[in-house]
Amino acid sequence: MSAAEAPVAEGGEPARGPVRPGGLLDVLGVASVVLDTDGRIVLWSPQAEELFGYTAREALGEFAARLIVHERHIQLVGKLFADVMRTGQSWAGGFPVRHKDGSTRVVEFRNMRLLDDRGHIYALGLAADQSTVRRLEQDVALSERMVQQSPIGLAVLDTRLRFVSVNPALEQIDGVPAAEHVGRTLREVLPLLNADVLEGAALRVLATGTPLIDQAVVGRTPADTDQDRTVSLSLYRLEDSMDNVLGVAISLADITAQHRASVEAEAARRRLAVIADASARIGTTLELERTACELAEVAVPELADVAAVDLLDAVVEGRPSTLGPAEAAVIRALALRAEQESEAVRAADPPGQIARYAPDRLVTECVRTGEVVLVPQVKDEDLPRIARSPEAAVLLGRAGLHSYLAVPLIARGEVLGALDLKRTRNPAPFGEDDVLLARELAARAAVQIDNARWYQNARNTALTLQRSLLPSHPPVTTGLEVASRYQPAGATSEVGGDWFDVIPLDGGRTALVVGDVMGSGISAAATMGRLRTATTTLASLGLDPALLLEHLDKTTSALDHSIATCVYAVHDPHLRQCRIANAGHLPPARVRPGRPPELLDLPTGVPLGVGGVEFSTVTVDFEPGDELVFYTDGLVETRRHSLDERLDFLLSLLDDPARPLEEACDLLLRTLHHPDNHDDVALLIARAQELP
């Protein structure tokens, strides 16, 4: 029966009876030797045989000094033996002895005088190899020092899961003195933690011997009863050298700060992912309703359970949108998106419907002031100011609306409408981080919406004619696999002017575009939107890349002295070539299997908007499996490194042509984008594929 199974008597005390021996004495290998008054060996233990090398038959009756002591030490040993026998005082110390094999080793001795019932005197010698003793002493000293000074909380529980010992770090984590731990259970010391889970885990470790490593436990301790703390818990079964189960060792590390930082970092990562998704998805066409739908789709479910995009009807019609303090807002619903059908959806304005919102409604306040309207905790009295009608207010109440956020859509200084966000199923209220993310999405989308509404109003007839004449674009470009990313400079930064586009062309060709408008903010984003629109329109004409950049240069010159860099490439899967022209942009990288990555040697050209300089088109081979990597300067520029160093670093990361493109995008952003670079990044990677 193991120590874990030992019987327990009344009162919780262990029952009396034989128990398995511990293994420490076996580790030490303590030898016992008994001498008579003449110094002859009368008793010789098996451990003595192992320590000194002589069998009992060889040792018994021999003078111990002559058998195991060097000649030069016999006189000293004789004196020590005589002193013990004469005074009865024990002697302890280390002494070199001679092994049967001729070697010398230092042995720790404990010598004492014995007296039997007849008055006969003997000498008992207990001996152990000194190196073994020192090693155990050092192990014990090291263990004790580490336990006492460790910043990690450490404790030992016995087989009944009662505390036996606790180090100072655990005292601080628990807020309970060590003395108040001893003899008590986990449940008694830490009642605010989940005792069932902790004790269940300890019992499993005790029974199986399988350790529990780094299990996160959330709860409260007497050290801080007002807020949850997160600890990393590890449990190990303790056994001696004879496999007796001694108990369970506990290791506790307070990781509250790291846990919170991890949660915040994950939230930030998800926000950036939403923004990157928005950059790729919003504004894929110049159709007003489609652009609004793309914004709503990005917002659900990452940001809200229900999202609506509403524009002022005057904006849609191209009229001024300024509202007076007592003026109602006439709003046209463009898009509605929900994670699932609910009464909150039925309470919203159906897309295409025009509604009149009174001056006291929150969406009216949002579009009138151009400011965010946030109601973190929606109360019953708030519902009439959120809903379009009393009936809709009832529906919102039944749907469980508990948090509301309205963000203005502003482009070129004009309020276009609002992004309306509601939470019914997500239990968390909207917070400041949500406001920042919603602002970013709204700012990016507003430029696209503004481009779309002006383009739609000014050229609706022409676009209709073009759609009727042009074949629809396939959902996947011919002969290309494409991945892209957009990385903003930070959650609070303004919209930048970096962009990328993948434009299907006739003949199975595809146009690839990456550009960067100088400056930042709404002005740069608006210019970027116009250039994207112009590029898409010119690309549909099948122009040579150099000629397209010349037309784009003229367009840029007319945009309030704007300047932008741009790389425009046309991939022809049949010729297995790319025709590329550059307008002052960093050169793309080409990755080919079996060859080192390289920067394409292109004429740099001048930025768009400078004017008066011709552009050149270069044709490069682009075989199946080859990759082209387009990027903006925000990916590679830093304040502390030269551009050549950073471009070399970029090429070193493109060492695996078989790496999935999505992973390649993540690797480049994660490794290259420097935290102190206050610039956004556009990244586009295209890989040629075999034609079917």
C-alpha positions in Angstrom: 0.0 0.0 0.0 1.4 3.4 -1.0 1.6 6.4 1.3 -1.3 7.8 -0.7 -3.4 4.8 0.4 -2.3 4.7 4.1 -5.2 4.2 6.5 -6.5 7.1 8.5 -7.7 6.9 12.1 -10.3 9.0 13.8 -9.4 12.7 14.0 -7.6 12.6 10.7 -4.4 11.2 12.1 -2.5 8.4 10.3 -3.3 5.0 11.7 -0.4 3.3 13.5 1.3 0.4 11.8 4.1 -0.4 9.4 4.8 1.9 6.5 7.1 1.6 3.6 10.6 3.0 4.3 11.9 6.1 2.7 14.7 5.9 0.2 17.1 8.5 1.5 19.3 6.1 3.5 19.5 3.9 0.4 20.7 6.9 -1.6 23.4 7.6 1.0 24.4 3.9 1.3 25.2 4.3 5.0 27.5 1.5 6.1 27.6 0.2 9.7 30.8 -1.2 11.3 31.1 -2.4 15.0 34.5 -2.7 16.6 35.5 -4.3 19.9 37.8 -2.5 22.3 40.9 -3.8 20.5 39.7 -2.3 17.2 38.7 -5.6 15.6 35.7 -5.7 13.4 32.9 -7.7 14.9 30.0 -6.6 12.7 30.1 -5.7 9.0 27.0 -4.5 7.1 26.4 -5.2 3.3 26.7 -1.4 2.8 30.2 -1.6 4.3 31.1 -4.3 1.8 29.9 -2.0 -1.0 31.7 1.1 0.4 35.0 -0.5 1.3 35.1 -3.5 -1.1 35.7 -6.2 1.5 33.2 -9.0 2.2 32.1 -9.8 5.7 34.2 -13.0 5.6 37.3 -10.9 4.7 36.6 -8.1 7.3 35.3 -9.8 10.4 38.1 -10.3 13.1 40.4 -7.9 11.3 41.8 -4.7 12.7 39.8 -2.0 11.0 42.7 0.4 10.9 45.0 -2.0 9.2 42.2 -3.0 6.7 41.0 0.3 5.5 43.4 3.0 6.7 46.6 4.0 5.1 49.8 3.3 7.1 50.5 7.0 7.5 47.1 7.6 9.2 47.1 4.6 11.5 48.5 6.5 14.5 45.9 9.3 14.1 43.0 6.9 13.7 44.2 5.0 16.8 44.1 8.1 18.9 40.6 9.1 17.6 39.4 5.5 18.4 40.9 5.6 21.9 39.3 9.0 22.6 35.9 7.8 21.7 36.2 4.6 23.7 37.7 6.4 26.7 35.4 9.5 26.8 32.2 8.2 25.2 32.0 11.3 23.2 31.2 10.8 19.5 33.4 11.9 16.7 32.3 12.9 13.2 34.3 14.0 10.2 35.6 13.1 6.8 38.6 10.8 6.4 40.4 9.2 3.5 40.2 5.4 3.5 41.7 2.6 1.4 39.4 0.6 -0.8 40.1 -3.1 -1.5 40.9 -2.2 -5.1 43.7 0.1 -3.9 41.9 3.4 -4.6 41.4 6.0 -2.0 38.2 7.8 -1.3 37.0 10.2 1.4 34.3 8.9 3.7 32.1 10.7 6.1 32.2 9.0 9.6 30.0 9.1 12.6 31.7 7.2 15.5 30.2 6.5 18.9 30.6 4.3 21.9 28.2 1.4 22.5 27.5 -0.5 25.8 25.7 -3.8 25.8 23.7 -5.4 28.7 26.8 -7.1 30.1 28.8 -3.9 30.3 30.9 -4.7 27.2 32.0 -1.6 25.2 32.0 -1.4 21.5 32.6 1.2 18.9 29.9 1.9 16.2 31.0 3.5 13.0 28.5 4.9 10.5 30.1 5.8 7.2 29.0 7.1 3.8 30.8 8.2 0.7 31.6 11.9 1.2 30.9 12.9 -2.4 27.4 11.4 -2.2 26.8 13.2 1.1 28.1 16.5 -0.3 26.0 16.2 -3.4 22.8 15.6 -1.4 23.7 18.5 0.9 24.2 20.8 -2.1 21.0 19.6 -3.7 19.1 20.3 -0.5 20.7 23.7 -0.1 20.0 24.6 -3.7 16.5 23.5 -3.5 15.8 25.4 -0.3 17.5 28.6 -1.7 15.5 28.4 -4.9 12.3 27.7 -3.2 12.7 30.6 -0.8 13.9 33.2 -3.4 11.9 32.1 -6.4 9.5 34.7 -7.7 7.1 31.8 -8.5 4.8 30.7 -5.8 5.7 27.1 -4.6 4.0 24.8 -2.1 3.9 21.2 -1.2 0.6 19.3 -0.4 0.5 16.0 1.4 -1.4 13.1 0.1 -4.6 14.5 1.7 -4.1 17.7 -0.2 -3.2 19.7 2.9 -0.4 22.3 2.8 2.9 21.2 4.2 5.1 24.1 3.2 4.7 27.4 1.3 7.4 29.8 0.0 7.3 33.6 0.4 6.2 34.2 -3.2 3.1 32.1 -2.7 2.3 34.1 0.5 2.2 37.3 -1.6 0.1 35.8 -4.4 -2.4 34.3 -1.9 -2.3 37.1 0.6 -2.2 34.5 3.4 0.8 33.9 5.7 2.7 30.6 5.4 1.7 29.5 8.9 -2.0 29.8 8.0 -1.5 27.6 5.0 0.1 24.6 6.8 -2.4 21.9 7.6 -5.2 23.5 5.6 -6.7 22.5 2.2 -6.8 24.5 -1.0 -10.5 25.1 -0.4 -9.9 26.5 3.0 -7.1 28.8 2.1 -8.4 30.0 -1.3 -12.2 29.9 -1.1 -12.7 32.4 -4.0 -10.9 30.2 -6.5 -12.7 27.3 -8.1 -11.7 24.7 -5.5 -13.5 21.8 -7.2 -11.3 22.3 -10.3 -8.1 22.7 -8.3 -8.6 19.8 -6.0 -9.8 17.6 -8.9 -6.6 18.4 -10.8 -4.5 17.7 -7.8 -6.1 14.3 -7.2 -5.6 13.3 -10.8 -1.9 14.2 -10.6 -1.7 12.3 -7.3 -3.3 9.2 -8.8 -1.7 9.1 -12.2 1.6 10.9 -11.7 1.0 12.8 -14.9 1.9 16.5 -14.3 -0.4 19.4 -15.1 1.6 22.2 -16.8 0.7 25.9 -17.1 -3.0 25.6 -16.6 -4.5 29.2 -16.5 -6.8 29.7 -13.5 -8.9 32.8 -13.1 -10.3 33.9 -9.7 -9.7 36.0 -6.7 -7.5 35.6 -3.6 -7.4 37.2 -0.2 -4.5 39.4 -1.6 -7.1 41.2 -3.9 -10.7 40.4 -3.4 -12.0 43.2 -5.7 -10.8 41.9 -9.1 -10.0 38.7 -10.8 -6.4 37.5 -11.2 -5.0 35.0 -13.6 -2.4 32.5 -12.4 -0.5 29.8 -14.3 -0.9 26.6 -12.3 1.4 23.6 -12.5 1.1 20.4 -10.4 3.7 17.6 -10.0 3.5 14.4 -8.0 6.3 14.0 -5.4 7.9 10.6 -5.0 11.0 9.3 -3.2 13.6 7.0 -4.6 11.5 3.9 -3.6 8.4 5.3 -5.4 6.6 6.2 -2.3 4.1 9.0 -3.1 4.8 11.9 -0.8 2.3 14.5 -2.1 1.9 17.1 -4.7 4.1 20.1 -5.5 2.3 23.3 -6.7 3.8 26.0 -8.8 1.8 29.3 -9.2 2.9 32.2 -11.3 0.8 35.4 -11.4 0.3 36.2 -15.1 -2.5 38.7 -14.7 -0.6 41.4 -16.5 0.5 39.1 -19.3 -3.0 37.7 -19.6 -4.5 41.2 -19.9 -1.8 42.3 -22.4 -2.5 39.1 -24.4 -6.2 39.8 -24.5 -5.6 43.4 -25.5 -3.1 42.4 -28.1 -5.5 39.8 -29.6 -8.2 42.5 -29.6 -5.8 44.9 -31.4 -4.8 42.1 -33.9 -8.5 41.5 -34.7 -9.1 45.2 -35.2 -6.2 45.4 -37.6 -7.5 42.3 -39.4 -10.9 43.9 -39.8 -9.3 47.1 -41.2 -7.2 45.1 -43.6 -10.3 43.2 -44.6 -12.1 46.4 -45.2 -9.3 47.8 -47.3 -9.6 44.8 -49.6 -13.4 44.5 -49.6 -14.8 48.0 -49.5 -14.8 49.8 -52.7 -14.4 46.9 -55.1 -16.9 48.6 -57.4 -18.2 52.1 -57.9 -21.7 51.1 -57.2 -23.1 53.0 -54.3 -25.3 50.3 -52.8 -22.6 47.6 -53.2 -20.0 49.8 -51.4 -22.4 50.4 -48.5 -23.1 46.6 -48.3 -19.4 45.9 -48.2 -19.0 48.3 -45.2 -21.9 46.6 -43.4 -20.5 43.1 -44.1 -17.1 44.0 -42.7 -18.7 45.4 -39.5 -20.6 42.2 -38.7 -20.0 40.2 -36.6 -16.5 41.5 -35.6 -17.9 44.8 -34.5 -21.6 44.6 -34.2 -24.5 42.1 -34.3 -26.5 44.5 -36.6 -25.0 47.1 -38.9 -26.8 49.6 -41.1 -25.3 52.1 -43.6 -27.6 55.2 -44.0 -26.9 58.2 -46.2 -28.6 61.6 -46.1 -31.0 61.7 -49.0 -29.6 65.1 -50.0 -26.1 63.5 -50.4 -27.4 60.8 -52.6 -29.1 63.4 -54.8 -25.9 65.6 -54.8 -27.4 68.5 -52.7 -25.8 70.1 -49.6 -26.3 68.1 -46.5 -26.0 70.6 -43.7 -28.7 70.3 -41.0 -30.0 72.9 -38.6 -30.5 72.2 -34.9 -34.3 71.8 -35.3 -34.2 70.1 -38.7 -35.2 66.5 -39.2 -32.8 64.2 -41.1 -34.1 62.6 -44.3 -32.2 59.4 -44.6 -32.0 56.7 -47.2 -31.1 53.2 -46.0 -28.5 51.7 -48.3 -27.4 48.5 -46.5 -28.4 46.3 -43.6 -26.4 43.3 -42.3 -27.0 41.1 -39.3 -25.4 37.9 -38.0 -28.8 36.3 -37.8 -32.4 37.2 -38.4 -33.9 38.9 -35.4 -36.5 41.5 -34.3 -33.6 44.1 -34.4 -33.5 43.5 -38.2 -37.2 44.0 -38.6 -36.9 47.2 -36.5 -34.4 48.7 -39.0 -35.1 50.6 -42.2 -35.1 48.2 -45.2 -32.4 49.0 -47.8 -33.7 51.5 -50.4 -36.3 53.0 -48.0 -36.3 56.7 -47.2 -37.2 57.6 -43.6 -37.5 60.9 -41.7 -35.8 61.1 -38.4 -36.8 63.8 -35.9 -34.2 66.2 -34.5 -34.1 64.4 -31.2 -33.1 61.0 -32.7 -29.5 59.9 -32.1 -28.8 59.2 -35.8 -29.9 62.8 -36.5 -27.5 64.1 -33.9 -24.7 62.1 -35.4 -25.1 63.4 -39.0 -25.9 66.9 -37.8 -22.7 67.3 -35.6 -20.4 64.9 -37.4 -19.6 63.3 -34.1 -19.8 59.8 -32.8 -22.8 59.0 -30.7 -22.2 56.2 -28.1 -24.7 54.7 -25.7 -22.7 52.0 -23.9 -25.7 50.7 -21.8 -29.0 51.2 -23.5 -31.9 51.8 -21.2 -35.6 51.6 -22.0 -35.8 55.4 -22.2 -33.1 55.4 -24.9 -35.0 53.2 -27.3 -37.3 55.8 -28.7 -34.3 58.0 -29.6 -32.6 55.1 -31.4 -35.6 53.5 -33.3 -37.3 54.9 -36.4 -40.8 54.5 -34.8 -42.5 53.5 -31.6 -43.2 50.1 -33.0 -39.5 49.7 -33.9 -38.6 50.7 -30.4 -40.7 47.8 -29.0 -38.9 45.4 -31.4 -35.5 46.6 -30.3 -36.4 46.1 -26.7 -37.6 42.6 -27.4 -34.4 41.9 -29.4 -32.3 42.7 -26.3 -30.5 45.8 -27.7 -28.1 46.8 -24.9 -25.4 48.9 -26.6 -25.6 51.4 -29.5 -23.0 53.3 -31.6 -23.5 55.7 -34.5 -20.4 56.9 -36.5 -20.6 59.6 -39.1 -19.5 58.9 -42.7 -17.3 61.9 -43.6 -15.6 62.4 -46.9 -13.8 65.6 -48.1 -15.2 67.4 -45.0 -18.8 66.6 -45.8 -21.1 64.4 -43.6 -22.6 61.8 -45.9 -24.5 59.7 -43.5 -23.9 57.3 -40.6 -22.7 53.8 -39.8 -25.3 52.5 -37.4 -24.2 49.7 -35.1 -26.1 47.6 -32.5 -25.3 44.8 -30.1 -27.9 42.4 -29.0 -26.1 39.0 -28.7 -22.6 40.1 -28.0 -22.7 40.8 -24.2 -19.9 43.4 -24.2 -20.9 47.0 -24.5 -19.2 49.2 -27.1 -16.0 50.7 -25.7 -13.4 53.2 -26.8 -11.5 50.6 -28.9 -14.7 49.8 -30.7 -15.2 53.5 -31.4 -11.7 53.8 -32.8 -12.3 50.8 -35.1 -15.6 52.0 -36.2 -14.2 55.5 -37.0 -11.4 53.8 -39.1 -13.9 51.7 -41.0 -16.2 54.7 -41.5 -13.4 57.0 -42.7 -12.2 54.4 -45.2 -15.6 53.6 -46.5 -16.8 57.2 -46.7 -14.2 57.9 -49.3 -15.3 55.0 -51.4 -19.0 55.9 -50.9 -18.3 59.5 -51.9 -16.4 58.3 -55.0 -19.3 56.0 -55.8 -22.0 58.5 -55.4 -20.3 61.2 -57.5 -19.3 58.7 -60.1 -22.8 57.2 -60.1 -24.5 60.6 -60.4 -22.1 62.0 -63.1 -21.8 58.9 -65.2 -24.7 56.6 -64.5 -25.7 56.4 -68.1 -22.2 55.8 -69.4 -21.6 53.1 -66.8 -24.9 51.4 -67.8 -23.8 51.4 -71.4 -20.3 50.0 -70.4 -21.8 47.2 -68.3 -24.0 46.2 -71.2 -21.0 46.1 -73.6 -18.3 44.5 -71.4 -18.4 40.9 -70.3 -18.6 40.3 -66.5 -15.3 39.7 -64.7 -14.7 36.2 -63.5 -14.5 35.8 -59.8 -10.9 34.5 -60.1 -8.4 36.1 -62.4 -7.0 33.8 -65.1 -3.6 32.3 -64.4 -3.0 34.1 -61.2 -3.2 33.5 -57.5 -3.3 36.7 -55.5 -3.0 37.7 -51.9 -3.0 41.2 -50.4 -2.8 43.1 -47.2 -3.3 46.6 -45.9 -1.6 47.6 -42.6 -2.6 50.9 -41.1 0.0 52.9 -39.1 -2.0 52.5 -35.9 -5.5 52.3 -34.5 -5.8 56.1 -34.0 -4.0 57.2 -37.2 -5.8 58.9 -40.0 -6.6 57.3 -43.3 -3.6 57.0 -45.6 -3.1 57.0 -49.3 -1.6 53.6 -50.0 -3.7 51.3 -52.3 -3.6 48.2 -54.4 -5.9 46.8 -57.1 -6.3 43.6 -59.1 -8.2 44.3 -62.2 -9.4 41.5 -64.6 -8.8 42.5 -68.3 -9.9 41.0 -71.5 -8.0 38.1 -73.0 -7.5 36.5 -69.6 -5.0 39.2 -68.7 -4.9 40.9 -65.2 -3.8 44.3 -64.2 -1.9 44.6 -60.9 -1.6 48.0 -59.3 0.1 49.4 -56.2 0.3 53.1 -55.4 1.0 55.6 -52.7 -0.5 59.1 -52.5 1.8 61.5 -50.7 0.4 62.8 -47.4 -2.2 61.3 -45.1 -5.7 62.0 -43.9 -9.0 62.4 -45.8 -7.4 64.4 -48.6 -4.9 61.6 -49.4 -7.6 59.0 -49.2 -9.9 61.0 -51.5 -7.0 61.4 -54.0 -6.3 57.7 -53.7 -10.0 56.9 -54.4 -10.0 59.0 -57.5 -6.8 57.5 -58.8 -8.1 54.0 -58.2 -11.2 55.0 -60.1 -9.2 56.5 -62.9 -6.9 53.5 -63.0 -9.7 51.0 -63.3 -11.3 53.0 -66.1 -8.1 53.4 -68.0 -7.2 49.7 -67.5 -10.4 48.6 -69.1 -9.2 50.3 -72.3 -6.3 47.9 -72.6 -3.7 50.6 -72.7 0.0 49.9 -72.6 1.3 50.4 -69.0 3.5 53.4 -69.9 0.6 55.1 -71.8 -1.8 54.4 -68.9 0.6 56.1 -66.5 0.8 59.1 -68.8 -3.0 59.5 -68.7 -2.9 58.9 -64.9 -0.3 61.6 -64.6 -2.5 64.1 -66.3 -5.4 63.1 -64.0 -3.2 63.5 -60.9 -1.9 66.9 -62.0 -5.5 68.1 -62.0 -6.1 66.9 -58.4 -5.0 70.0 -56.4 -1.2 69.4 -57.0 -1.4 65.9 -55.7 1.6 63.6 -56.1 1.6 59.8 -56.1 3.9 56.9 -56.9 2.5 53.9 -58.8 3.5 50.6 -60.3 1.2 49.2 -63.0 1.7 45.7 -64.4 -0.3 43.7 -66.9 0.0 39.9 -66.7 -0.6 37.8 -69.8 -0.9 34.1 -68.9 -0.7 33.0 -72.5 2.6 34.8 -73.2 3.8 34.1 -69.6 4.9 37.7 -69.4 4.3 40.8 -67.4 4.5 44.3 -68.9 5.4 46.8 -66.2 5.7 50.6 -65.9 6.9 52.5 -62.9 6.0 56.0 -61.8 8.6 56.8 -59.0 7.7 53.7 -57.0 9.9 51.1 -55.3 10.6 48.2 -57.7 8.6 45.0 -57.3 10.4 41.8 -56.3 10.3 38.7 -58.5 10.6 35.2 -56.9 11.3 32.2 -59.1 11.8 28.6 -58.1 15.4 27.6 -58.1 16.7 31.2 -58.3 17.4 33.9 -55.8 14.8 36.6 -55.3 15.5 39.8 -57.2 14.3 43.4 -57.5 13.2 44.1 -61.0 15.4 46.5 -62.9 12.9 49.0 -64.1 13.2 52.6 -65.1 12.2 54.5 -62.0 10.2 57.2 -63.7 8.8 60.2 -61.9 5.8 60.3 -59.6 2.4 61.0 -61.0 1.5 64.7 -60.9 5.0 65.9 -61.8 4.2 65.9 -65.5 6.3 66.4 -68.6 8.2 63.1 -68.4 7.5 60.0 -70.5 7.2 56.5 -68.9 8.7 53.3 -70.1 7.2 49.8 -70.3 9.4 46.8 -69.5 8.5 43.2 -70.3 9.6 40.5 -67.9 9.2 36.7 -68.0 6.6 35.4 -65.5 6.4 31.6 -65.6 3.9 29.5 -63.6 5.2 29.3 -60.0 6.9 32.8 -60.3 5.8 35.5 -57.9 5.7 39.3 -58.1 5.7 41.2 -54.8 4.4 44.8 -54.9 4.6 47.0 -51.8 4.6 50.6 -50.7 7.5 52.3 -48.8 5.8 51.9 -45.4 6.8 48.3 -45.5 10.6 48.8 -45.8 11.5 52.3 -44.7 12.7 53.0 -41.2 14.5 55.8 -39.5 17.6 53.7 -38.5 18.4 51.7 -41.6 19.3 52.5 -45.1 16.8 51.6 -47.9 19.3 49.2 -49.5 19.6 47.3 -46.2 15.8 47.0 -45.9 15.3 45.9 -49.5 18.0 43.2 -49.0 16.1 42.2 -45.9 12.9 42.0 -47.9 14.5 39.7 -50.5 15.9 37.4 -47.7 12.4 36.8 -46.5 11.2 35.7 -50.0 13.3 32.5 -49.7 10.5 30.0 -50.2 8.6 30.2 -53.5 6.2 27.4 -52.3 5.1 29.3 -49.2 1.3 30.0 -49.3 0.7 33.6 -50.3 -1.4 34.4 -47.3 1.5 33.2 -45.0 4.0 35.2 -47.1 1.9 38.4 -46.6 1.7 37.8 -42.9 5.5 37.1 -42.7 6.4 40.3 -44.5 4.2 42.5 -42.5 5.1 40.9 -39.2 8.9 41.1 -39.9 9.4 44.2 -41.9 6.8 46.8 -40.8 8.7 48.8 -38.1 6.7 50.1 -35.1 8.1 53.6 -35.4 7.2 53.9 -39.0 4.1 56.2 -39.0 3.1 55.2 -42.5 0.6 52.7 -43.8 1.5 49.7 -45.9 -0.1 48.2 -49.1 1.1 44.7 -50.1 0.2 42.7 -53.1 1.6 39.3 -54.1 0.7 37.5 -57.3 1.8 34.0 -58.3 1.5 32.7 -61.9 -0.4 29.5 -62.4 -0.7 27.0 -65.2 -3.6 27.6 -67.4 -6.2 24.8 -67.3 
